[in-house]
Amino acid sequence: MSAIDTTPQGVADDNAALASVDVIKVGGRAQEDPSLAASLATRWHAAPASFCLVHGGAVEIDRLQRRLGGTPTFVDGRRVTTDDDVETVRMALSGSANKRLVAALCALGIPAVGVSGEDAGMLQAAPAANPALGRVGTPASVRVELLRVLLAAGYLPVVAPLGTSTVSDGEALNVNGDDAAAAIAAALGSGELLLVTDVAGVRRGTAVLATLGIQDALALIASGEASGGMLVKIEGALSALGRGVGRVRIGDVAAISDSTLGTTFYLREE
């Protein structure tokens, strides 16, 4: 649920003219694809201010953790984050991963602006239900005013998925990028959420599924066939659909510029 709109009137008038804003979330491995920035640039130049970008940073965080003597640990596809790890996550996500992506986009003529979910209290997060995850949060609310201000002014928001705890004032929580993107898409009333990863879509066996209904998605989770990062993506997709996002796809970088690619989720069985 988004907070009360406190955007200045002049900007609010501009916002009224904005079409539905999609959300594209780019995973850490997808950020290693050399064609990523060009694919995003093609889409932006075709329809400026039509989407908001959220990024993960698993590769970047893993690299920095190991450099600092730590070991990445995951539970059901979600990163365990200790008190010490939070600063590492901040450095990797809001620092190097965010700024590297922003620089690549700016070099291609996109007016990208890097922000964190902590900025302007954008992403409020409740501590994760599983205490073994540590300083990890689940999105509780999203203030989209900052995103709308940037989009209305012609800028592309590039969001690092960190949040502020709803329990401990000012405490930063690591929020999974797919969870953050789903919450932001719901708060913006997005027509589409695209989760970009390093595979062409959700697989059943060796086949990439063109579409996936809720019951089949839940069956993949229950059977264990969907696990790790894909498990979290499917959960994020179902959450977004359940909160009113018009369409959700999971695909690779090619799906950014081709709406027929990837696995498209639907809420009702056909």
VOBA-1610 file (N, C-alpha, C; in pm, whole numbers, padded with zeros to 5 digits, always signed):
BEGIN
Met+00086-00119+00000Met+00000+00000+00000Met+00089+00123+00000Ser+00062+00220-00092Ser+00142+00341-00098Ser+00092+00441+00005Ala+00182+00531+00044Ala+00147+00631+00144Ala+00067+00744+00080Ile+00013+00835+00164Ile-00063+00950+00116Ile+00027+01034+00026Asp-00026+01081-00088Asp+00052+01158-00184Asp+00075+01299-00131Thr+00204+01331-00106Thr+00240+01465-00059Thr+00322+01538-00165Thr+00312+01493-00291Thr+00388+01556-00399Thr+00339+01698-00422Pro+00429+01796-00444Pro+00388+01932-00474Pro+00291+01937-00592Gln+00198+02035-00589Gln+00091+02039-00686Gln+00140+02043-00830Gly+00244+02124-00856Gly+00293+02134-00993Gly+00341+02001-01047Val+00409+01924-00962Val+00456+01793-01002Val+00339+01697-01013Ala+00242+01710-00923Ala+00125+01623-00929Ala+00053+01639-01061Asp+00047+01764-01115Asp-00017+01786-01243Asp+00058+01712-01354Asp+00192+01715-01347Asp+00271+01642-01445Asp+00247+01492-01432Asn+00237+01444-01307Asn+00216+01302-01284Asn+00087+01254-01346Ala-00014+01338-01348Ala-00143+01298-01403Ala-00130+01261-01549Ala-00029+01321-01616Ala-00010+01293-01758Ala+00072+01166-01782Leu+00135+01112-01677Leu+00217+00993-01693Leu+00131+00871-01721Ala+00171+00794-01819Ala+00102+00668-01846Ala+00142+00568-01738Ser+00084+00451-01743Ser+00119+00346-01649Ser+00270+00320-01655Val+00331+00315-01539Val+00475+00297-01531Val+00506+00150-01500Asp+00580+00085-01587Asp+00620-00053-01563Asp+00740-00055-01469Val+00766-00172-01412Val+00885-00191-01329Val+00967-00304-01389Ile+01095-00277-01409Ile+01189-00380-01455Ile+01288-00403-01343Lys+01301-00528-01302Lys+01400-00561-01200Lys+01510-00644-01265Val+01635-00604-01247Val+01748-00671-01309Val+01830-00740-01201Gly+01841-00871-01213Gly+01916-00949-01115Gly+02066-00930-01129Gly+02139-00979-01030Gly+02283-00962-01029Gly+02353-01027-01146Arg+02312-01149-01181Arg+02377-01218-01294Arg+02341-01152-01426Ala+02218-01104-01438Ala+02178-01035-01561Ala+02259-00908-01581Gln+02306-00848-01472Gln+02387-00727-01484Gln+02523-00754-01546Glu+02562-00883-01552Glu+02687-00921-01615Glu+02674-00930-01766Asp+02550-00926-01817Asp+02525-00936-01961Asp+02566-00806-02029Pro+02659-00809-02124Pro+02707-00685-02186Pro+02600-00612-02269Ser+02491-00679-02302Ser+02386-00616-02381Ser+02277-00551-02295Leu+02291-00559-02163Leu+02185-00510-02074Leu+02159-00361-02092Ala+02261-00279-02080Ala+02241-00134-02087Ala+02180-00092-02220Ala+02226-00153-02329Ala+02173-00119-02461Ala+02026-00159-02473Ser+01989-00273-02416Ser+01849-00317-02420Ser+01760-00220-02343Leu+01806-00177-02227Leu+01730-00079-02148Leu+01721+00055-02221Ala+01832+00094-02284Ala+01834+00222-02356Ala+01736+00220-02472Thr+01729+00109-02544Thr+01636+00098-02657Thr+01493+00116-02610Arg+01460+00050-02500Arg+01323+00060-02448Arg+01295+00201-02396Trp+01390+00262-02326Trp+01369+00397-02272Trp+01351+00500-02384His+01436+00494-02485His+01429+00592-02593His+01300+00576-02673Ala+01247+00454-02680Ala+01120+00431-02750Ala+01003+00485-02671Ala+01014+00485-02538Ala+00904+00533-02452Ala+00964+00591-02324Pro+01013+00715-02330Pro+01076+00776-02211Pro+00981+00782-02092Ala+01039+00764-01973Ala+00965+00771-01846Ala+00854+00667-01837Ser+00869+00556-01909Ser+00766+00453-01908Ser+00795+00339-01810Phe+00915+00342-01749Phe+00945+00236-01653Phe+01041+00285-01545Cys+01040+00213-01435Cys+01129+00234-01322Cys+01216+00109-01311Leu+01341+00125-01275Leu+01435+00014-01269Leu+01471-00018-01125Val+01463-00146-01090Val+01507-00197-00960Val+01617-00299-00989His+01721-00301-00909His+01828-00397-00935His+01862-00478-00811Gly+01909-00599-00835Gly+01965-00680-00729Gly+02115-00658-00724Gly+02185-00756-00669Gly+02331-00740-00662Gly+02397-00860-00597Ala+02340-00979-00619Ala+02394-01098-00553Ala+02541-01119-00585Val+02577-01104-00712Val+02716-01126-00752Val+02808-01025-00683Glu+02765-00898-00683Glu+02844-00791-00622Glu+02860-00812-00471Ile+02749-00850-00405Ile+02755-00871-00260Ile+02842-00991-00227Asp+02826-01101-00301Asp+02908-01220-00278Asp+03056-01186-00289Arg+03089-01112-00394Arg+03229-01077-00420Arg+03287-00995-00304Leu+03209-00897-00259Leu+03257-00809-00151Leu+03263-00885-00018Gln+03163-00969+00008Gln+03165-01048+00132Gln+03290-01134+00140Arg+03322-01201+00031Arg+03439-01289+00031Arg+03567-01209+00045Arg+03571-01092-00018Arg+03689-01007-00007Arg+03712-00963+00137Leu+03602-00947+00211Leu+03611-00904+00350Leu+03618-01022+00447Gly+03631-01142+00393Gly+03648-01260+00477Gly+03521-01329+00518Gly+03406-01291+00459Gly+03279-01353+00493Gly+03241-01464+00396Thr+03131-01532+00427Thr+03080-01639+00341Thr+02932-01616+00315Pro+02890-01600+00189Pro+02748-01582+00158Pro+02667-01703+00201Thr+02555-01678+00267Thr+02466-01785+00315Thr+02322-01753+00275Phe+02250-01855+00229Phe+02113-01833+00183Phe+02018-01934+00249Val+01895-01892+00270Val+01788-01979+00318Val+01670-01962+00222Asp+01633-02067+00152Asp+01522-02062+00055Asp+01539-01947-00044Gly+01660-01928-00092Gly+01687-01827-00193Gly+01705-01686-00141Arg+01696-01668-00010Arg+01709-01533+00049Arg+01839-01525+00129Arg+01907-01414+00116Arg+02038-01396+00177Arg+02028-01374+00327Val+02105-01451+00404Val+02118-01426+00548Val+02205-01303+00565Thr+02158-01207+00645Thr+02227-01080+00661Thr+02247-01049+00808Thr+02372-01055+00854Thr+02403-01022+00993Thr+02413-00871+01009Asp+02430-00826+01134Asp+02447-00683+01158Asp+02567-00629+01081Asp+02677-00705+01079Asp+02796-00662+01007Asp+02772-00664+00856Asp+02692-00761+00810Asp+02667-00774+00666Asp+02589-00657+00609Val+02508-00589+00691Val+02425-00480+00640Val+02511-00373+00574Glu+02623-00338+00634Glu+02710-00236+00575Glu+02771-00286+00445Thr+02801-00416+00440Thr+02853-00475+00316Thr+02748-00467+00206Val+02624-00499+00242Val+02514-00494+00145Val+02492-00350+00097Arg+02498-00256+00190Arg+02484-00114+00152Arg+02591-00074+00052Met+02715-00111+00081Met+02825-00074-00008Met+02808-00135-00146Ala+02767-00262-00148Ala+02755-00333-00275Ala+02634-00288-00356Leu+02520-00271-00291Leu+02398-00236-00362Leu+02387-00088-00391Ser+02382-00005-00286Ser+02367+00139-00305Ser+02494+00202-00361Gly+02607+00134-00343Gly+02734+00184-00393Gly+02768+00131-00531Ser+02852+00029-00538Ser+02910-00013-00665Ser+02808-00063-00767Ala+02715-00150-00728Ala+02619-00204-00825Ala+02531-00094-00882Asn+02479-00008-00795Asn+02390+00098-00839Asn+02463+00197-00929Lys+02578+00243-00886Lys+02648+00347-00962Lys+02706+00293-01092Arg+02745+00167-01095Arg+02793+00109-01220Arg+02682+00103-01323Leu+02562+00063-01278Leu+02448+00055-01369Leu+02406+00194-01416Val+02401+00289-01323Val+02365+00427-01358Val+02465+00483-01460Ala+02593+00462-01439Ala+02695+00514-01531Ala+02680+00454-01671Ala+02651+00324-01677Ala+02635+00259-01808Ala+02514+00315-01882Leu+02407+00343-01809Leu+02286+00398-01871Leu+02307+00542-01916Cys+02370+00622-01831Cys+02398+00761-01866Cys+02485+00770-01991Ala+02578+00677-02006Ala+02667+00676-02122Ala+02590+00654-02252Leu+02471+00597-02241Leu+02387+00572-02358Leu+02275+00673-02372Gly+02288+00783-02299Gly+02192+00891-02315Gly+02068+00882-02230Ile+02065+00792-02132Ile+01950+00780-02042Ile+01980+00862-01916Pro+01893+00954-01877Pro+01915+01034-01755Pro+01880+00953-01630Ala+01966+00857-01599Ala+01941+00766-01487Ala+01986+00830-01356Val+01908+00807-01249Val+01939+00858-01117Val+01935+00743-01018Gly+02045+00717-00949Gly+02050+00609-00852Gly+01994+00650-00718Val+01903+00569-00665Val+01846+00593-00533Val+01841+00461-00458Ser+01831+00471-00328Ser+01815+00354-00242Ser+01672+00353-00186Gly+01623+00236-00152Gly+01494+00227-00087Gly+01491+00299+00047Glu+01609+00329+00101Glu+01617+00407+00225Glu+01592+00556+00202Asp+01616+00603+00080Asp+01603+00745+00050Asp+01458+00790+00059Ala+01436+00901+00130Ala+01301+00958+00148Ala+01205+00858+00213Gly+01262+00759+00283Gly+01177+00658+00347Gly+01093+00581+00247Met+01147+00565+00125Met+01069+00505+00017Met+01018+00364+00050Leu+01107+00278+00095Leu+01071+00138+00118Leu+01075+00108+00268Gln+00957+00091+00325Gln+00945+00052+00465Gln+00932-00100+00472Ala+01010-00161+00557Ala+01014-00307+00560Ala+00996-00362+00701Ala+00919-00469+00711Ala+00902-00539+00838Ala+01008-00649+00848Pro+01063-00673+00967Pro+01161-00780+00980Pro+01105-00912+00929Ala+01188-00988+00860Ala+01144-01115+00803Ala+01093-01208+00913Ala+00995-01290+00876Ala+00934-01382+00972Ala+01033-01486+01023Asn+01129-01522+00939Asn+01229-01622+00978Asn+01348-01551+01042Pro+01366-01562+01173Pro+01475-01490+01240Pro+01613-01535+01195Ala+01622-01654+01134Ala+01752-01702+01087Ala+01808-01615+00975Leu+01723-01534+00910Leu+01769-01448+00802Leu+01840-01323+00854Gly+01820-01290+00982Gly+01887-01174+01039Gly+01825-01043+00994Arg+01911-00949+00950Arg+01866-00814+00914Arg+01807-00812+00773Val+01703-00889+00755Val+01632-00897+00627Val+01490-00850+00648Gly+01437-00776+00550Gly+01302-00723+00563Gly+01210-00766+00452Thr+01082-00761+00481Thr+00975-00784+00383Thr+00904-00652+00361Pro+00884-00608+00236Pro+00821-00479+00213Pro+00687-00466+00285Ala+00670-00356+00359Ala+00545-00330+00429Ala+00468-00218+00361Ser+00539-00116+00312Ser+00476-00005+00241Ser+00579+00062+00153Val+00530+00129+00050Val+00619+00200-00043Val+00566+00342-00063Arg+00655+00439-00043Arg+00623+00578-00076Arg+00676+00604-00216Val+00585+00622-00312Val+00628+00633-00451Val+00648+00777-00497Glu+00631+00874-00406Glu+00639+01014-00446Glu+00771+01046-00516Leu+00883+01001-00459Leu+01013+01031-00516Leu+01024+00973-00657Leu+00977+00851-00676Leu+00983+00789-00807Leu+00901+00868-00909Arg+00784+00911-00867Arg+00697+00987-00959Arg+00757+01124-00993Val+00818+01187-00894Val+00884+01316-00919Val+00994+01299-01024Leu+01078+01198-01008Leu+01187+01174-01102Leu+01134+01142-01242Leu+01035+01054-01250Leu+00979+01017-01379Leu+00913+01136-01448Ala+00839+01215-01371Ala+00772+01332-01429Ala+00873+01433-01483Ala+00992+01436-01425Ala+01096+01528-01471Ala+01181+01467-01582Gly+01148+01343-01622Gly+01220+01279-01732Gly+01338+01194-01693Tyr+01352+01164-01563Tyr+01463+01082-01516Tyr+01420+00937-01495Leu+01516+00846-01511Leu+01493+00704-01484Leu+01542+00671-01344Pro+01451+00638-01251Pro+01495+00596-01117Pro+01557+00456-01123Val+01672+00441-01062Val+01740+00312-01052Val+01750+00280-00903Val+01671+00185-00857Val+01650+00165-00714Val+01729+00046-00659Ala+01807+00072-00556Ala+01876-00034-00481Ala+01782-00082-00370Pro+01760-00212-00356Pro+01657-00264-00265Pro+01700-00277-00119Leu+01717-00162-00054Leu+01733-00160+00090Leu+01613-00089+00149Gly+01574-00127+00269Gly+01457-00066+00331Gly+01486-00021+00472Thr+01391+00055+00526Thr+01399+00102+00664Thr+01301+00024+00749Ser+01347-00025+00862Ser+01265-00110+00948Ser+01143-00036+01002Thr+01031-00104+01003Thr+00909-00049+01063Thr+00910-00068+01214Val+01007-00142+01266Val+01013-00173+01409Val+01120-00090+01480Ser+01239-00085+01421Ser+01351-00010+01481Ser+01377+00114+01399Asp+01356+00230+01456Asp+01370+00357+01384Asp+01508+00370+01319Gly+01507+00391+01187Gly+01631+00417+01116Gly+01715+00295+01085Glu+01675+00176+01130Glu+01754+00056+01106Glu+01736+00009+00962Ala+01847-00013+00893Ala+01842-00061+00756Ala+01820-00211+00752Leu+01739-00254+00656Leu+01717-00397+00635Leu+01745-00430+00488Asn+01805-00546+00467Asn+01828-00596+00333Asn+01697-00654+00280Val+01649-00603+00167Val+01524-00652+00108Val+01556-00722-00023Asn+01507-00842-00039Asn+01529-00913-00165Asn+01480-00828-00282Gly+01558-00822-00389Gly+01524-00737-00502Gly+01392-00770-00569Asp+01359-00899-00576Asp+01232-00939-00637Asp+01115-00896-00551Asp+01130-00909-00418Asp+01025-00863-00326Asp+01007-00712-00337Ala+01119-00639-00342Ala+01112-00493-00352Ala+01046-00451-00482Ala+01084-00515-00592Ala+01027-00480-00722Ala+00877-00507-00727Ala+00834-00618-00669Ala+00691-00652-00667Ala+00613-00547-00587Ala+00669-00505-00473Ala+00602-00405-00390Ala+00596-00269-00460Ile+00705-00230-00526Ile+00708-00102-00596Ile+00611-00104-00714Ala+00607-00215-00787Ala+00513-00227-00900Ala+00369-00215-00853Ala+00338-00278-00740Ala+00202-00271-00687Ala+00169-00128-00644Ala+00264-00061-00580Ala+00240+00076-00532Ala+00224+00174-00648Leu+00294+00149-00758Leu+00284+00236-00876Leu+00162+00203-00962Gly+00097+00089-00935Gly-00012+00045-01021Gly+00038+00006-01159Ser+00151-00063-01163Ser+00218-00093-01290Ser+00137-00185-01380Gly+00151-00162-01509Gly+00090-00252-01606Gly+00168-00381-01617Glu+00301-00373-01596Glu+00383-00494-01603Glu+00500-00486-01507Leu+00533-00601-01449Leu+00656-00622-01375Leu+00736-00724-01453Leu+00857-00688-01492Leu+00946-00780-01562Leu+01066-00811-01473Leu+01084-00938-01440Leu+01196-00983-01357Leu+01300-01042-01450Val+01412-00970-01466Val+01515-01010-01561Val+01623-01089-01490Thr+01649-01208-01543Thr+01748-01296-01483Thr+01841-01348-01592Asp+01916-01455-01563Asp+02011-01505-01662Asp+01961-01629-01735Val+01831-01659-01722Val+01770-01769-01796Val+01648-01716-01871Ala+01605-01791-01972Ala+01501-01742-02063Ala+01362-01740-02002Gly+01345-01806-01889Gly+01215-01809-01823Gly+01208-01921-01722Val+01088-01949-01672Val+01069-02058-01577Val+01070-02190-01653Arg+01143-02285-01603Arg+01154-02414-01670Arg+01075-02522-01597Arg+01014-02609-01675Arg+00961-02735-01622Arg+01039-02843-01695Gly+01128-02908-01622Gly+01222-02999-01688Gly+01320-02915-01768Thr+01330-02943-01898Thr+01420-02867-01984Thr+01347-02761-02065Ala+01215-02758-02056Ala+01135-02666-02139Ala+01108-02535-02066Val+01123-02425-02139Val+01086-02294-02086Val+00937-02274-02107Leu+00865-02241-02000Leu+00721-02224-02006Leu+00685-02086-02059Ala+00594-02081-02158Ala+00550-01952-02213Ala+00456-01882-02116Thr+00371-01959-02048Thr+00278-01904-01950Thr+00277-01994-01828Leu+00233-01938-01717Leu+00227-02015-01592Leu+00115-01963-01505Gly+00019-02050-01475Gly-00091-02013-01388Gly-00054-02032-01242Ile-00137-01980-01154Ile-00105-01980-01011Ile-00093-02121-00955Gln-00183-02211-00996Gln-00178-02347-00941Gln-00053-02421-00987Asp-00017-02406-01115Asp+00104-02470-01164Asp+00228-02410-01100Ala+00225-02279-01074Ala+00338-02214-01007Ala+00354-02269-00866Leu+00244-02282-00795Leu+00250-02336-00659Leu+00296-02481-00659Ala+00259-02555-00764Ala+00303-02695-00775Ala+00453-02703-00796Leu+00510-02613-00876Leu+00654-02610-00896Leu+00726-02583-00765Ile+00669-02493-00683Ile+00729-02462-00554Ile+00719-02582-00461Ala+00600-02643-00454Ala+00577-02755-00362Ala+00665-02875-00396Ser+00689-02897-00525Ser+00769-03012-00568Ser+00918-02990-00548Gly+00958-02865-00526Gly+01099-02834-00514Gly+01167-02808-00647Glu+01090-02819-00757Glu+01149-02793-00888Glu+01189-02647-00903Ala+01112-02559-00842Ala+01148-02417-00835Ala+01216-02395-00700Ser+01342-02360-00704Ser+01418-02342-00579Ser+01514-02226-00594Gly+01577-02189-00483Gly+01677-02083-00485Gly+01620-01953-00536Gly+01696-01888-00624Gly+01654-01759-00676Gly+01526-01765-00756Met+01502-01873-00830Met+01378-01884-00908Met+01257-01897-00817Leu+01272-01964-00704Leu+01165-01973-00606Leu+01122-01833-00562Val+01218-01749-00529Val+01187-01614-00483Val+01122-01533-00594Lys+01166-01551-00718Lys+01107-01479-00830Lys+00962-01519-00851Ile+00933-01647-00843Ile+00795-01692-00859Ile+00708-01638-00746Glu+00759-01640-00624Glu+00684-01583-00512Glu+00658-01434-00535Gly+00758-01363-00585Gly+00741-01221-00614Gly+00638-01198-00723Ala+00640-01282-00825Ala+00544-01271-00935Ala+00401-01289-00886Leu+00380-01390-00804Leu+00246-01416-00752Leu+00200-01304-00659Ser+00293-01252-00579Ser+00259-01141-00490Ser+00216-01019-00571Ala+00290-00988-00677Ala+00257-00871-00759Ala+00121-00886-00825Leu+00095-01002-00880Leu-00036-01025-00943Leu-00149-01011-00842Gly-00127-01067-00724Gly-00230-01061-00620Gly-00255-00920-00570Arg-00161-00829-00594Arg-00176-00691-00548Arg-00209-00595-00663Gly-00253-00652-00775Gly-00308-00568-00880Gly-00219-00535-00998Val-00095-00583-01001Val-00009-00557-01117Val-00068-00632-01237Gly-00075-00563-01350Gly-00147-00619-01465Gly-00086-00744-01523Arg+00047-00751-01529Arg+00115-00862-01595Arg+00251-00879-01532Val+00296-01005-01521Val+00430-01032-01468Val+00498-01131-01562Arg+00623-01099-01595Arg+00705-01190-01675Arg+00838-01216-01606Ile+00892-01334-01628Ile+01028-01368-01589Ile+01102-01407-01716Gly+01214-01341-01743Gly+01289-01373-01864Gly+01430-01320-01857Asp+01502-01334-01969Asp+01639-01284-01973Asp+01644-01145-02034Val+01762-01096-02061Val+01778-00958-02109Val+01700-00934-02238Ala+01691-01034-02324Ala+01619-01018-02450Ala+01472-00984-02429Ala+01416-01023-02314Ala+01274-00997-02285Ala+01246-00850-02258Ile+01351-00770-02235Ile+01331-00627-02210Ile+01272-00559-02333Ser+01320-00595-02450Ser+01275-00530-02574Ser+01178-00614-02655Asp+01149-00737-02610Asp+01056-00825-02682Asp+00953-00878-02582Ser+00831-00825-02590Ser+00727-00859-02493Ser+00673-01001-02509Thr+00714-01071-02613Thr+00667-01209-02633Thr+00757-01310-02563Leu+00872-01265-02514Leu+00968-01357-02453Leu+00946-01371-02303Gly+01002-01479-02247Gly+00991-01503-02104Gly+00867-01583-02069Thr+00850-01606-01941Thr+00732-01675-01889Thr+00635-01572-01834Thr+00514-01571-01887Thr+00411-01477-01843Thr+00320-01546-01742Phe+00301-01483-01628Phe+00216-01537-01523Phe+00073-01483-01537Tyr-00022-01564-01503Tyr-00161-01519-01500Tyr-00227-01567-01372Leu-00320-01487-01323Leu-00380-01512-01191Leu-00483-01622-01196Arg-00561-01625-01302Arg-00668-01725-01315Arg-00627-01834-01412Glu-00670-01954-01382Glu-00638-02066-01471Glu-00718-02051-01600Glu-00652-02082-01715Glu-00720-02071-01843Glu-00777-02206-01883
//
